[in-house]
Structure formats: structure tokens, C-alpha cells
Amino acid sequence: METATSSSSLRDLQISKLEKMLHLNKDGSPDLTLASKSEEIIWKVLILDSKSTQILSSILRVNDLLKCGITVHSLINSKRSNLPDVSVIYFIEPTIENIQIIIEDLKNDKYDSFFINFTSSINRSLLEEFAKSVSLIGKSHKIKQVYDQYLNYITTESNLFSINQPQIYYKFNSNTTSENEIHNLVNLISDGLLSLIISMDVIPIIRAQQNGPAEFVAKELDMKLREYLNNKTSTSQSTFTQRPVLILLDRNFDLSSMFSHSWIYQCMVNDVFQLRRNTIKLIKTNKDGKEIIKNYDVDPKDFFWSKYSQLPFPDVVENADFELNLYKQDAKEITNRTGISNLNDIDPNSNSTANIQQAVEKLPELTNRKSVLDMHMDILSNLINELQAKNLDKYFEIEQNTANTDSIKIQKEFLEILQSNSEKDSSLDKLRTFIILNLVVDIPKEYINKVTSIFKESYPSLDLAPLNYILKFKENSKLNITNIAIDANSQSNSHFSNESSSALLSGLSSKLYGLTEGKISEGLSSIASRIKNFIPEKKLTALTHIVESIMNPQGSNNRYLNITDDYLYLDPKSRGHSTKPKRQQYNDSIVFVVGGGNYLEYQNLQEWKQEQINKNISGGGNVIKSVTYGSTEILSPLEFLNECGRLGEN
């Protein structure tokens, strides 16, 4: 069994497992372009359902499928042609509906050989029913494989995953959710985590926040892992040097990060546009005022996204300038060597000189680089236009200064922003900032009433249900949960100047605009470096503080140690009940939030992990190797706002 090691990411692992499945679960390279002459090439049909489509489409593209010998891929419930001479791979959920469709395909001899792969484990009764049905129609010889793949999770970044369960925060916090529904949700979430753990080939120590959904999931998962270990005939040796820790948290431990405005490139793209399963939905307005929707796929091979998505956007702009200049140098070197004035003039079928041949060989790589850069220039250009039109930097500034600025002063500053106008409607951004203000600062009732009145007067169509929920949440919360967020927010100082930021944004926007549609312009680096003057210092989110206190207690502060000391401790390998542990260090962790996660927490964790690695290289600190972050669903701030709105209506 393959294992997730510190040197290989979760995404690499999932890609490897999916490609092996497409290679009929055989060892060896699934890439037909690398196949030896003696190896028989088998062309195949791939059948998916909605769940497996989401899993696969997040990390593999059509070209990847073609390399693995997939000539046709279809949905299982669609109208499909008979291909009686072709092998078929099913990658589907183990449901009765899917099983019935496979039985019909067998009856009709729709395909030659059947290779069946379930996204998660099929229960015994359904498997027995399937085997009985196949036997009755006399087609068992056509079924070559039946595999439980344990791939029931979606990976969109190197170490980021979700189990794609929507509206979990609403369901767990709504008084309309029945006890039976809660039990079913806990079962679904623990099944998703079980898939991840088996896929990674590890049995973690479980630490979980108590008195909530995280505790329910932890106990259910503990039972399932014990059952899995009891049924497992042999235990493979994981390449982890020690067992990882699985840290389970309830979303209520810190709500402020879900509403935050961020300057990290990936976070901003998800906030301002829409980022779903590695597809960016860009909404632009043309000269006539009409909206144009453009979808961009972020491929795992996108070099620019891989290198820079975790950086603040001024750094991204600066690096975009660097990458463009690098591209121009490489293109110029090729054209100078060949005597061709433009790369487009190169004939890929040419058999000319060695220089021309070399140019032909480099052309695909250069063309791909240019395409990727053009895409990100378009995204950056439109991103900055949105920032300007909504004055988003102002909300970011308020949120950064919330906990380390005088409360009266911050309230005054927010009132000024609330009553200011912007080119585009920014009422939802103002509402998000006010919610954060309420979560991390004790605000007088009179001030809340005043702000609410202004919202109603200035934005009559704005739904204030999310604010109502947050106010009630804070009032009813028995534990002082918001103090975690206060501590996290007080870790840094921000250096902002509204006048300078607005002027620089304007200049940056015009510069970036010239880079789209393949145009190249100069001078971005100096603008981007000046913008850095008002980027705040780095800080840890509340979640990262929690993870640090569990993984590296010697390097954590007492406040968070006292919090995590009370977390549930479960060891699925132990006999009987697990005893409360002494504080210990972990090299690897899986962090999972029940009720919604975000890119801000993911990027903050990865940045912290890298700092720990750097410390270890220089001879200090615990050896932190890998931190994988996941949630029931990765949400944008507006999506989470809508969930809170539903709760506010109740």
C-alpha cells in the first residue's frame, strides 16, 4: 500500500491512487506514452457518478485521462452507447442505485470486461446482494475486479482536502435538526475521514475538542478504526517515523476567520470571485455594463499558482513581473538563435537545422508558460479592479487592528467606513467586518443598535440575519470561545495608510491591465514593493495556535496549552479506554474542522509548518514534517455568511 509521507503530498498520493485505478490497479506507469513496446495497451471507458466526478475532476484533466488509456468518460445515469469490445472502469459510490445500473449493463453486454471501483467501502449486505444478482444472470466471468478505493474525499491543494458535505455548520447548530439527522451526519463525516486515513495508510492518535460535533465524530471514527484494524489481515508498515495526530475541531472555536478579508492571493480569489474544486469563476463587466463570466481551471501543474498562491497579492504581482521577464528572455533566446522574429512562426513539423529543432522542442513548454501567465494576469487585473471598486483594503485594515487598537477608536473608524460610499456595493463586506468586530471586541449595545440602524437605512435590501445569529451566538455562548480569536488577532501590528493604499491600488491596476491579452509592460516591481509598506506583519490564526500547542507544546504559550490539555484523547490501537496523555510532540498532523474551513487557515498552517522546518534546519524546535488541513467543506466568506443567515432566520 502507498503511504503519505512527509516528502509526498496528499494530492500526489490521491493522483497516484487514481492513476493506478485507471491502470486496472496494476503496478507500473499508467502513462501510455511511457509504455514499453512489449506492454499491451488497453483502451478503456470510465464511468463516474456525481461524487466521483467531483473527486477526479479536482486533480485530473481530460489529457491525464487520455494518457491513462481512457477514451470515453460518462456519467453512470446518462444514456450510454454499447461498446461490447471495450473494457470499462466504474468509479462510483457504493449505492443500491449504482449497483442496479451495473447489473443492467452486464445484462445488456454493454462492455467486454468490468473493473468496479467504489469510492468508499461497500457494506457486506449490499456486496452479497450484488454477487447474487451477478450470479443469477450468469455474467460473473465479465467482472474482473471489485475494489474499495477509500478515495471519498476531494483534494484541491497539496495538503488540503474536504469531504464535500455542505451546510454542516447550519445543520449542527440548527434547532430543527433531529437527533437521527445528527447521527447520520456524524456517520458521513467519520466515513470521509476513515477513507482519508486508510488512503494515507496511517492510524493516528485522535485529539478532539469536547462537548460538540468534533467529539461525536472522534468517538465514531475511533470505533470504525478499531473495527478496520480488527478486520485487517496484515498491517503494512507506514513510512511515517511516528504516528501522526488527528486534531478535530468544531467551527465554533473561531468564527472570525470565516468572515475575514485576506491579502493572500488564493484567499482573495476565493473571496472576490469563486474558487470551487480548482475552477475560478471570474465575473467581468464589459464596456456596455454587461457581465461576462469566464472560467479558469487551476491545474495541479500550474507553476505560477503552485509557487505564489500562498503569498500576499503585492508579492504575487512582483513575481508575475519576474516570471514575465523570464519568459521574454527565454523566448528571445530561442528566436535569436533561430532567426525567427516570433515564436508563432515556428513550424512544429520542420526538419530544419538543430536550432530550429530545439525551438520546436521548447515551444510547448513556452506556450504553456505564456498561457498560464496570461491567465493570472487577467485574474490579478480584475482582482485589483474589484479591490478599488469596493475599497476592500479598508475592511482588511479594520479587521487587522481590531484587537490591538483602542476599542473606541476602532468603533469610530468603522462608523466612518460604514457611512462612506464606494464605486461598487460593498454592504456585505461591511457586514462581515462588523461581525468580526462583534466577535473579538466587547461592543456597547448602543453602538450595535446605531450601526444596525445605519445598515437598515443605507442598505434596505441587506439581510441582517447573519448578524442577528452572531449576536445571539456570542450572548448564549457559555464558553468564552471568542477569546481564542482575540489572542490570535493581537499577535501583529498593521501598518496602513488609506491615502497611499488607494493611490497605489490605482497605479497597480492600470499597470496590470496592460499585461492581459498577451501584452507585456514594465514597472510592476517598484509598485508592488511600495504596496508592501501597508501589508501587516505575519500572525498565527487561532487554529494554528491550537495545532502548535498539540504538535509542539514546548514552543506554545500556556493559554493554548491549557485549552488543548482538555481535548479528548483517543488511540484506536489501544485496548480499552485511552488514558489522558502527557504532552507530547508530533511530526505529522491531520487537522479537520467540522462545520466549514477556509483557505486562510490552510495557508496560515502551511506557513507555520515551513517556519518550523526552517527552525529545525537551523538547529532548534520540534521536527514538524507535514500538516494536512481539511474540513467538511471549504467555504468562501459569503457562503459561510449565508449559513449563518439561515441560522439567524430561525
Secondary structure, 3 states (H helix, E strand, C coil): CCCCCCCCCHHHHHHHHHHHHHCCCCCCCCCHHHCCCCCCCCCEEEEECHHHHHHHHCCCCHHHHHHCCEEEEEECCCCCCCECCCEEEEEECCCHHHHHHHHHHHHCCCECCEEEEECCCCCHHHHHHHHHHHHHHCCHHHEEEEEECCCCCEEEECCEEECCCCCHHHHHHCCCCCHHHHHHHHHHHHHHHHHHHHHHCCCCEEEECCCCHHHHHHHHHHHHHHHHHHHCCCCCCCCCCCCCEEEEEEHHHCCHHHHCCCCEHHHHHHHHCEEECCEEEEEEECCCCCEEEEEEECCCCCHHHHHHCCCEHHHHHHHHHHHHHHHHHHHHHHHHHHCCCCHHHCCCCCCCCHHHHHHHHHHHHHHHHHHHHHHHHHHHHHHHHHHHHHCHHHHHHHHHHCCCCCHHHHHHHHHHHHCCCCCCCCHHHHHHHHHHHHHHCCCCHHHHHHHHHHHHHHCCCCCCHHHHHHHHHHHHCCCCCHHHHHHHHCCCCCCCCHHHHHHHHHHHHHHHHCCHHHCCCCCHHHHHHHHHHHCCCCCCCHHHHHHHHHHCHHHCCHHHHHHHHCCEEECCCCCCCCCCCCCCCCCEEEEEEECCECHHHHHHHHHHHHHHHHHHHCCCCCCCCEEEEEECCECCHHHHHHHHHHHHHC
